[in-house]
Amino acid sequence: TAFSGEAMAMGERTPLALLDAPASGRMAVGEAITNIAAARIAKLSDVRLSANWMAAAGHPGEDARLFDTVRAVGAELCPALGIAIPVGKDSLSMKTLWQQAGEVRQVTAPLSLIVSAFAPVTDIRGTLTPQLRLDAGETDLILVDLGKGRNRLGGSALAQVYGVIGDTAPDLDDPAQLKAFFADIQALNEEGRLLAYHDRSDGGLLATLCEMAFAAHCGLDVQLDGLGESEHAVLFSEELGAVLQVRRADLLPVLARLQASGLAAQRIGSPRADQWIDIRKDGAVLYAEPRPTLQRIWAETSYRLQALRDHPDCAREEFDSLLDEQDPGLNVQLPFDPAVDVAAPFVNQARPRVAILREQGVNGQVEMAYAFHAAGFEAVDVHMSDLIEGRRTLDEFNGLVAPGGFSYGDTLGAGQGWAKSVLFHPRTRELFAAFFARDDRFALGVCNGCQALAALKALVPGAQDWPRLLRNRSEQFEARLSLVEIPESRSLFFAGMAGSRLPIAVAHGEGRMQFDDPAALARLQAAGQLALRYVDSYGRPAERYPFNPNGSPQGVTGLCNADGRVTILMPHPERVIRTVSLSWHPDGWGEDSPWLRMFRNARKWVG
C-alpha cells in the first residue's frame, strides 16, 4: 500500500512590486517554498516551480522591472536554491485603455509573478497543518523569522489598510537560510517533533497565529519580547517565516537545531484551553480578545461575498455558527472495530462480480472499483452502451453500482439523463427491472448514481417513497468533509455500523432530497429505510448549513429499499476507504478507514 503522493503550493507577493519588483519575485518563490514545506518532501531540489509572469509590456519602466525580476528569480535565486523552473506562462498585456466622457482612461496592473511549486511527497501521513493540537499535553509555539528581525512593512496588508504602500519591501535576503529552513523543517517533521505548522505571509504574524487558533478553536498566550521595538511591525510585517507547535519536552532540542543552522527562532507563546487570544510584551497586555470575536471579523468579508453569491440564509447560518464557542468540530463515534474484516472468511473463494456502471460524464468509477476490489469483489467496467447495444447483460453480476460524476454534464438534470437511458430503452429497462427484482442481487448508487437510481424507483421493489433530487439549498456545488450518522436500517451495506458518527467526503451540486408526499420520510424511517443522515458536531440531525450541505429535510442523505438490497446515498464513502484519504481523522486509526466496512458487508452478504 502506497503512502506517497504529490504536493502543490502557491506564492505571490504582487503588491511588493510597487516598491521593489525583484523583491516581489524572490518573495513569491519564498512563499511557495515555505508553504510546501508542510509536506514531507525528501529534499528541496525535488521541488519544481511553474512561473506565471504578468506585466504591462511597453508601459514606462515595466519592461525594465520585468527584466530585473526574471534575472533575480531565474538566473540568481533559483540556481542558488537548486530549484528548476521547467514550465510557466506569461501575460504581457496587463494594461487597458478606454474613453469615458471624452477622456482617455487607463488601468495598468503592476508586475506580478505567481509561483506554483510542486514536489513528490514521501509520506502523506506526515503532512503538517495549521491546526494546533490540544491533545498533546503542554506545548509551545516557535517563530522562525527568516526576516531576522527586519520587520519591513512595505506592501503589507497593514499598509494597504491605511491606504499607503510603505517604504521598504520584505525580501528573501539569504537563499542559504531558506535552504537550511526547509531542511530543518523536514528533519524535525520526520522525527515527529512538529505538531502544527503555518507559514507567515499575508497579514503577518498576527494573522498566522489567529488562523492557527481558529483551526483549533482555542485561545493563545503570545509574548512578543525580543522580536523588535515596534509591536506593530512585529505583528504585521509579512517577512518569510513560520510558526511551529512543538511539545514542551521538544522545545529546547528544536530551538537548538534551528539556531545551529543560523536561523532566528524563539518561543513566542503557547495555546490555551479557553477562548482568549492574549498578546503581551514586557509583561504588559497589548491586546486581548475572544477567539470567536476575531474569527467573525476574519470571516466577515467572505460572509458578505457568500451572501451575494450563495443563498443568503445559508451564508448567515455558516457565519453564525462561529458564535458557538463550545463547538467540538468533527468527531467520531464508532461502535465497531474497523480493523475487523467481516469479509475475511471469503478471502480464498472466487470473487463475486460487480458491475461498475458508467455513463457519459461519470468520473467516479475508478475509486468505486477499487473499494469493491479491496473488499473481495471482481469489479467490472460496464458502460451503458454495452447494455443498450446488447454486448453485456446484468445476469452475470452479483451487484451493480452507479458511481458519481457529472453524467451528461448534469445538463439534463442531476442523474436524470442517466436514468432516462434506462427508462427509454426497452432492453435496458427490462434488464434493470429483472435485476432489481432478484432477491440475491444488490445495488448501490452514489452521488450522480444516487440521483439516477432514485429516478429509477419505479423499477426498484420497495422504493416507492424515494425522493427526487434537487439543487442544493446553498445554490452552489458543495465539496467538503461532512459529518454523518448511520442509523439502524435495513441496508445490507450498513450492517453492524448503526450508531456510527463519521466524517465523509461530499461533492455534489444537486443533492437536496424532496419528498412529494410529506409523510414519505416518516414512512421510510419507520420501515428502517433511512440509511444515512447529516448531523452537526453534537450528533443532532442537521438542518442548518454547512452541517447539512444540501438542505435535505432532517439531514437525510442515504436511503435503501424495503429489503435493504438497494441503497442510495449522496456522499462518497468510496473516496475515503483508506484512513489517509480523510483530511481529518482521529489518531490511532489503521490503514483501513471505517468506511471500508460498507463494502466488506456487501461481500459478506453475497456469501
Summary of the structure (lengths in Angstrom):
residues: 607
radius of gyration: 27.7
end to end distance: 26.3
largest distance: 83.5
contacts: 2063
relative contact order: 0.09
helix: 35%
strand: 26%
